[in-house]
């Protein structure tokens, strides 16, 4: 749920319910993203669609477009409900600028551990769009990670749950390795949830490592399927 809703004092009683729904959404984000397109390669391979596509296109173009389309599909599936939620708040609620004193209960203030508390109070729309953009990127990374895994794993259920397992492992590592800094997407993606201090460097490192691992597995998987 958008933080813009919580700015209105009349809606403060719903904060706990909405926070729970928001946490559930971000916890299941890897599954939501993976459901969109992670098994496309397996479906194309099973239906022999790859053979037909390669009659009019090169292998390099097919697998490059497959990676890009899978990334965008998973990213849009996750970002779209967040954008709709944001638009709904602007359509149904008055556009009130958050106040650092009145809205301190949101958990966004200097020293709270949030990434950009000043941005939230100065430009709340930009703040919301920035958070959606990060979710967009990580949804794409999760679904392409599942796509890369589909070159080695044939069980669809395992493929769909693999990014979620990665999420759980990240949460577990966060709980035991560095208890103060968010090292998992579940720790740094939700708005106004500052159980851990959010670090932009940690976000970039996690995303970069996940992308490199995914790219390595994907390229290796493509080479191992040269028959197509």
N, C-alpha and C positions, 0 to 999 in steps of 0.2 A: 504494500500500500504506500501511496505517495506521502512524503512528509508534509506536503502542503496541506493535507487534510488536518493534520494535528495542530496547525497554527491557530485554528479556530477554537476558542475556549469551550464552546458548546459541544465539541466532539471529543473532548479529552477523555470521557468515560469509556470510549471505544478503543483507546490506545493499546491496552493490553491484548485485546482480541486481534487487532490489526498487526501488532508486533509478532504475535504467534503465527499468523498467516504468512507474514513476510519471511519469518525464519524458515517456515516449512517450504515456501517457494524456493528460497535460496539453497536449502539443504537438498531439495530434489532437482535443482537446476540441471545437474549433469544428466539425469534421466530424461527430463523434459527435452533437453537439447538432442540427446541421442535417439529418442523416439522418432525424430523428424526425418533423418536421412542416413543414419549410421550403417544401415545394412544394404545400401543401394548397390554396392559392388557385388555382394552375394546374390542379390536378386537378378542383376544383369548377367552374372555368370551362370546362374541356374537356368535362366530363360534364354540363354545364348544370344542376348541382345548385344553383347560386346562384339561378337563376330560381325553382326550387321552394321554396327556403328563404324567398325574399323575398315569396312569396305569403302567408306567415303571420307574417313578421317584417319589421322595418324595416331599411333599409340600415345605419343607424347601429349598431343592435344587432348585426347580423351581423358587420360589420367590427370592432366592439369586442370581441366574443366570439372572433372569429378571432385577433385579436392576443393576447388573454389566454390562450386555449387553446394557441396555438403557443408562447408564452413558458413556460407551465407544463409542457408536454410535453417540450420540450428541456431544461428545468431538471431535471425528474425523471429523465429518461434518464441524465443525467450524475451526479446526486446519488445515485441509487439504488445503483449499484455501490460508491460510497464508503461509504454507510451500511451495506451488507451486509458490506463489508470490516471496518468498525469493529465491528459486532455479532459477526462471526466471531472477532475478536480477544478480545472479552470472553467469548465462549462457550468458546473453546479454550485460552486462556492465562490464567495467574493475573493478577489485577488489581493490579499493582505500581506504586506511585507512582514516577515518574522521579526520579533523583537528579542534582543539578547537577554533581557530580564524576564519578560513574560513567558517566553518559550524555552527557558533554560532546562525545563523538564524533558525536553527532547533528547538531551544528552549531547548536544552539539555546542561546545563552547571551547574557549582557549584552554588547552591542557586536557581535554576530554579524551584524546586519542584519535579523534576523527581527522581525516586527511586535510580538509579545507574548511574549517569552521567560519572563517571570515567570508569566504565565498558564499556560504549558505545564507548569511544574513545580508550580504550586499547584493547578491544576484542569485536568489533561490532557484530560478528556472535553469540557469547555467549549471548550478550545482546538481540539480536533478538530472539534467541531460548528461552531465559528465558521469554520474553513477550508472545511468542506463548504458552509456557507451562502454564502460568497463564490463558490465554484464554481457553486452553484445559480443565483445571480444572473447571472453572466457567461455561463453556458450559455444561459439565457433570452435574454440580450441578443444573443448570436451568432445564435441561431435566428430571432429576430424581425428581425434585420438582413437575414438571407437571405430571410425572408418579404417584407420591404419591397422587396428587390431583384427579387423575382419579378414585381412590377408592371411592371418595365422590361426584364427579361431573360427570354426564353422557353426558353433552354437549361437543362435541369435540372442537368446536370453543372456548368455554370458557377455556378449558384445555390448548389449544395452546396459548391463549393470556394471561393466568395467569402469567407466568414468565415475560412477557413484562410489565404487570401491576406492578409487583414487581419492575422491573427496573425503571418505571416511578415514583413510590412512593419513591424509593431510591433517585432519582434525585431531587424530590420535597423536601424531607427531607434534602438533602445536601444543597439545596438553602436557606433553612430557619434556620436549626439547626446549622450547622458548615459550613460557607461559604468559609473557607480557605482550609479545608482538604477534600480530595476525600473520600466520604463514599459510593459511588455507583460504580458498575462495569463500568458504562459509564464514570466515572471520572478517574478511575485508570487503565483501560485496554488499551485504545488507546496509541500508542507510540507518544511521543513528543507533546502530548496535555497536557499542564500543567496549565489549568485554575484553577485547585485545586492542592494543595501540596499532593503528593502521599506518603502514609505511609504504610510500609510493615505490621505493626501491625494492621492497619485498614483493610487491605486486608485479613489477617489471621482471624481476628475477624468476618468479614462479611461472609467469606467462612465457618468458623466453625459454626456460628449460623445457616446459611442456611442449612448446612449439618445435624445438629442436629434436626432442625425443620422437614426437609425432612425425616430423619430416623424415627422420632417419628410418623409422619403421615403415613409413609409406613408400619411400624410394626403394628400400630393400624389398618390400613386398611386391612392388611393380616389377622389379628385375626378376624376382622368383616366379613371376607369372608371364614370362615372355612368350608363352604359347598363344596368348591372346593378342 
